Amino acid sequence: MSNKVILFNPKSAEHKHKFPNSILSIGASIEGKYDYVFVDGNREVNPEAKILDYLKTGEYRYFGCTVMPGPQLKQAIPITKKIKELYPEVINIWGGYFASNQHTVVLESGYVDFVIYGPGDYAFPALLNAIRYNTLIENIENLIYIKDGKIIKTHKANLYDQDALPPLPYEKLHKIYNLNGYLGKTYLGQRTLAYHSSVGCPFTCSFCAVVPIYEAKWKAKSALAVYNDIKILKDSYGADAIEFHDNNFFVSEKRTVEFSSLIKKENMVWWGEGRINSAYSFLFLTP
């Protein structure tokens, strides 16, 4: 068996297809180190068949799956279970909010081998290397697994410098699914893209799944890095509007104002998600 990787984004929406940013970031983390493919449940008629076809080749050793609470579980659970039944040698790795916050039930299910809680930009490739070269996994941050019947939770890493992370592999995704399918018509524009410019949130709202993972911490790309990335998507693929799906886009008023000034000349309408008092602060600050 080779060391190829399947990165799966289970279906989350019926008609609106957004960029699968979570698996894009994991793809970026192993680019040039491991061969990998994307499977997007929002774009596949039968993602289970697609995944099993890959596994039938005997070339894929790792299955990485991002899982949010709700609709994504409808594909994530049966497909991961089927993989473990048919290909027990394949290593199943889950990440995302559901896996991070409900890691006990996920690992005790018997068909998920590892959970990456929080960002996996460094944890995922480190785990693959440890398995591949049979080295210790105890020192890999942001990892949860079962050993000798006990759940082991490793040290949580500080949030990474977002500008230092590798660029997302849009071109690879484009070759598999064609990015036109992700640039949909909204009230903002004809070819609206979904984008994440930060991780975490500095607030501790009791209802929010972000709080136990990021512990009131927030880290963002710089305004210039966000602008440069979006400019590429505009120039290369025709994006004309932006939806920021950050947990809280407006945390830094300075960054928000700087980005607003940069993007203004591109004539791209945009909105961002944020806590109401952060958004109000920005509205009063905007020139």
Secondary structure per residue as TSV (DSSP state, phi and psi in degrees):
chain	resnum	aa	ss	phi	psi
A	1	M	-	360.0	133.7
A	2	S	-	-82.2	-170.0
A	3	N	-	-114.5	33.7
A	4	K	E	-74.2	160.2
A	5	V	E	-127.9	136.4
A	6	I	E	-104.8	126.8
A	7	L	E	-112.5	117.1
A	8	F	E	-114.5	129.3
A	9	N	E	-110.1	101.5
A	10	P	-	-63.2	157.3
A	11	K	-	-61.9	132.0
A	12	S	-	-125.3	-15.5
A	13	A	-	-144.6	148.4
A	14	E	S	-78.2	-42.6
A	15	H	S	-124.6	-29.1
A	16	K	-	-94.7	115.9
A	17	H	-	-103.5	115.1
A	18	K	-	-101.7	156.9
A	19	F	-	-53.8	131.4
A	20	P	-	-78.8	72.0
A	21	N	H	-60.5	-32.0
A	22	S	H	-63.9	-47.9
A	23	I	H	-77.7	-23.5
A	24	L	H	-62.4	-42.2
A	25	S	H	-67.2	-36.1
A	26	I	H	-70.3	-39.0
A	27	G	H	-58.5	-42.4
A	28	A	H	-61.0	-35.0
A	29	S	H	-70.7	-22.5
A	30	I	H	-114.3	7.1
A	31	E	T	-57.4	129.2
A	32	G	T	81.7	-6.6
A	33	K	T	-111.3	-38.1
A	34	Y	S	-135.7	142.7
A	35	D	-	-74.8	138.3
A	36	Y	E	-149.8	160.2
A	37	V	E	-131.1	152.6
A	38	F	E	-99.3	140.4
A	39	V	E	-128.6	116.4
A	40	D	E	-107.2	113.0
A	41	G	T	-63.0	-20.0
A	42	N	T	-77.5	-16.4
A	43	R	T	-113.0	-9.7
A	44	E	-	-100.5	137.3
A	45	V	S	-69.2	-40.1
A	46	N	-	-138.2	82.0
A	47	P	H	-63.4	-31.3
A	48	E	H	-61.8	-44.8
A	49	A	H	-62.1	-40.3
A	50	K	H	-62.6	-44.5
A	51	I	H	-66.2	-43.5
A	52	L	H	-66.5	-32.7
A	53	D	H	-62.5	-40.9
A	54	Y	H	-62.7	-44.9
A	55	L	H	-67.4	-29.5
A	56	K	H	-61.6	-23.8
A	57	T	T	-71.3	-18.3
A	58	G	T	76.5	10.1
A	59	E	-	-98.1	-11.4
A	60	Y	E	-107.2	123.7
A	61	R	E	-104.8	-22.2
A	62	Y	E	-125.2	138.6
A	63	F	E	-123.8	111.6
A	64	G	E	-105.3	130.1
A	65	C	E	-133.9	126.4
A	66	T	E	-92.1	137.1
A	67	V	-	-137.8	113.4
A	68	M	-	-90.8	155.4
A	69	P	S	-61.5	147.3
A	70	G	S	102.3	-136.2
A	71	P	T	-56.1	-33.8
A	72	Q	T	-63.5	-24.4
A	73	L	H	-65.1	-26.6
A	74	K	H	-65.0	-26.7
A	75	Q	H	-102.8	-37.5
A	76	A	H	-60.6	-44.8
A	77	I	H	-67.0	-58.0
A	78	P	H	-64.5	-34.3
A	79	I	H	-70.9	-44.1
A	80	T	H	-64.3	-40.0
A	81	K	H	-63.1	-42.1
A	82	K	H	-64.3	-39.9
A	83	I	H	-60.6	-45.3
A	84	K	H	-66.0	-33.9
A	85	E	H	-71.1	-43.2
A	86	L	H	-88.2	-31.7
A	87	Y	-	-133.7	70.6
A	88	P	T	-62.1	-18.1
A	89	E	T	-79.5	-14.5
A	90	V	S	-73.9	136.4
A	91	I	E	-90.0	116.8
A	92	N	E	-95.0	123.7
A	93	I	E	-125.0	122.3
A	94	W	E	-108.2	148.4
A	95	G	E	-142.6	-177.6
A	96	G	S	101.2	175.2
A	97	Y	H	-63.8	-41.5
A	98	F	H	-65.5	-49.0
A	99	A	H	-62.3	-39.3
A	100	S	H	-68.0	-45.1
A	101	N	H	-84.9	-22.1
A	102	Q	T	-120.3	41.8
A	103	H	H	-65.0	-29.4
A	104	T	H	-63.0	-53.2
A	105	V	H	-66.4	-32.2
A	106	V	H	-64.9	-49.6
A	107	L	H	-72.3	-35.8
A	108	E	H	-74.9	-6.2
A	109	S	T	-64.6	-28.0
A	110	G	S	93.3	-7.5
A	111	Y	S	-117.8	4.2
A	112	V	-	-115.7	125.8
A	113	D	-	-88.1	-36.9
A	114	F	E	-142.4	148.1
A	115	V	E	-119.5	132.3
A	116	I	E	-103.3	118.0
A	117	Y	-	-105.2	127.9
A	118	G	S	84.5	-165.5
A	119	P	-	-58.9	139.2
A	120	G	-	-110.7	14.8
A	121	D	T	-59.5	-33.8
A	122	Y	T	-106.6	-33.7
A	123	A	H	-65.9	-41.1
A	124	F	H	-63.7	-53.8
A	125	P	H	-64.1	-32.4
A	126	A	H	-64.9	-39.8
A	127	L	H	-65.6	-44.5
A	128	L	H	-60.0	-42.3
A	129	N	H	-63.8	-41.0
A	130	A	H	-64.0	-41.4
A	131	I	H	-68.7	-43.3
A	132	R	H	-63.5	-42.0
A	133	Y	H	-104.7	7.9
A	134	N	T	55.8	50.4
A	135	T	-	-110.3	172.9
A	136	L	-	-66.8	141.5
A	137	I	-	-106.0	-6.8
A	138	E	T	-60.8	-28.0
A	139	N	T	-94.0	4.2
A	140	I	-	-80.9	121.5
A	141	E	S	-74.9	156.3
A	142	N	S	65.1	36.9
A	143	L	E	-125.1	139.6
A	144	I	E	-130.8	134.7
A	145	Y	E	-158.7	171.4
A	146	I	E	-106.2	130.9
A	147	K	E	-136.6	125.7
A	148	D	T	53.9	39.0
A	149	G	T	80.0	1.1
A	150	K	E	-115.6	143.9
A	151	I	E	-80.7	124.6
A	152	I	E	-106.7	127.7
A	153	K	E	-120.8	116.4
A	154	T	-	-81.9	175.2
A	155	H	-	-59.8	141.2
A	156	K	-	-87.9	129.8
A	157	A	-	-75.6	153.6
A	158	N	-	-66.6	154.3
A	159	L	-	-63.3	139.5
A	160	Y	-	-78.3	154.7
A	161	D	-	-65.7	110.0
A	162	Q	G	-66.4	-30.5
A	163	D	G	-70.8	-21.1
A	164	A	G	-85.7	-10.8
A	165	L	S	-75.2	152.0
A	166	P	-	-68.6	156.3
A	167	P	-	-65.5	147.9
A	168	L	-	-69.1	141.3
A	169	P	-	-82.2	65.6
A	170	Y	H	-60.4	-36.6
A	171	E	H	-64.8	-38.6
A	172	K	H	-65.8	-42.6
A	173	L	H	-62.4	-39.2
A	174	H	H	-61.1	-37.4
A	175	K	H	-68.0	-27.7
A	176	I	H	-88.2	-44.0
A	177	Y	H	-122.3	-11.3
A	178	N	-	67.8	115.1
A	179	L	G	-65.7	-14.4
A	180	N	G	-56.6	-30.5
A	181	G	G	-71.9	-11.7
A	182	Y	G	-103.5	-7.8
A	183	L	S	-105.4	88.4
A	184	G	B	-101.4	165.7
A	185	K	-	-78.3	128.1
A	186	T	-	-135.4	-179.3
A	187	Y	S	-68.7	-12.3
A	188	L	S	-82.2	-38.0
A	189	G	-	-173.8	179.5
A	190	Q	S	-82.9	-26.0
A	191	R	S	-135.8	74.6
A	192	T	E	-86.3	132.8
A	193	L	E	-107.1	151.1
A	194	A	E	-101.9	133.8
A	195	Y	E	-141.8	145.4
A	196	H	-	-115.8	122.5
A	197	S	-	-109.9	-3.9
A	198	S	E	-156.0	167.8
A	199	V	E	-129.7	147.1
A	200	G	E	81.8	-172.8
A	201	C	-	-164.1	138.2
A	202	P	S	-79.8	0.6
A	203	F	-	-101.5	166.2
A	204	T	-	-125.6	51.5
A	205	C	-	-59.1	132.2
A	206	S	T	-67.2	-23.0
A	207	F	T	-88.6	-6.6
A	208	C	-	-95.3	133.4
A	209	A	T	-73.1	-14.7
A	210	V	T	-71.8	-32.5
A	211	V	H	-58.2	-51.2
A	212	P	H	-68.5	-18.7
A	213	I	H	-87.1	-46.3
A	214	Y	H	-101.2	-10.6
A	215	E	T	51.0	50.9
A	216	A	T	61.1	34.1
A	217	K	-	-115.4	152.4
A	218	W	E	-145.3	136.6
A	219	K	E	-142.0	135.6
A	220	A	E	-132.7	155.9
A	221	K	-	-69.2	152.2
A	222	S	-	-68.0	158.1
A	223	A	H	-57.3	-41.1
A	224	L	H	-66.7	-39.9
A	225	A	H	-64.3	-41.2
A	226	V	H	-63.1	-47.0
A	227	Y	H	-59.4	-46.8
A	228	N	H	-61.5	-40.1
A	229	D	H	-64.9	-46.1
A	230	I	H	-67.7	-34.6
A	231	K	H	-60.7	-38.6
A	232	I	H	-63.1	-44.7
A	233	L	H	-66.2	-32.1
A	234	K	H	-71.0	-50.5
A	235	D	H	-70.5	-35.7
A	236	S	H	-88.5	-32.5
A	237	Y	H	-126.8	0.9
A	238	G	-	81.1	19.5
A	239	A	-	-60.6	138.1
A	240	D	-	-127.8	1.9
A	241	A	E	-156.8	162.6
A	242	I	E	-136.4	134.8
A	243	E	E	-112.1	117.5
A	244	F	E	-91.8	115.6
A	245	H	-	-101.6	31.1
A	246	D	-	-60.9	156.5
A	247	N	S	-62.4	-34.8
A	248	N	-	-158.0	93.1
A	249	F	T	-65.6	-31.2
A	250	F	T	-94.1	17.8
A	251	V	S	-57.4	-48.3
A	252	S	-	-97.2	109.9
A	253	E	H	-63.5	-39.5
A	254	K	H	-60.2	-46.7
A	255	R	H	-63.5	-41.7
A	256	T	H	-63.0	-44.5
A	257	V	H	-66.0	-40.9
A	258	E	H	-63.6	-44.4
A	259	F	H	-64.0	-41.5
A	260	S	H	-57.4	-41.0
A	261	S	H	-67.2	-38.8
A	262	L	H	-69.4	-44.1
A	263	I	H	-78.2	-17.3
A	264	K	H	-56.1	-40.9
A	265	K	T	-70.7	-15.3
A	266	E	T	-86.4	-8.1
A	267	N	T	58.1	44.4
A	268	M	-	-112.4	121.1
A	269	V	E	-75.3	143.7
A	270	W	E	-150.5	159.0
A	271	W	E	-139.6	159.9
A	272	G	E	-137.3	148.6
A	273	E	-	-82.9	143.4
A	274	G	-	-171.1	163.2
A	275	R	-	-67.7	142.9
A	276	I	H	-60.9	-38.4
A	277	N	H	-71.4	-27.1
A	278	S	H	-69.1	-43.2
A	279	A	H	-64.6	-41.3
A	280	Y	H	-63.8	-38.7
A	281	S	H	-59.8	-42.0
A	282	F	H	-66.2	-41.8
A	283	L	H	-60.1	-38.9
A	284	F	H	-76.9	-19.0
A	285	L	H	-92.2	-23.8
A	286	T	-	-60.3	131.6
A	287	P	-	-62.0	360.0
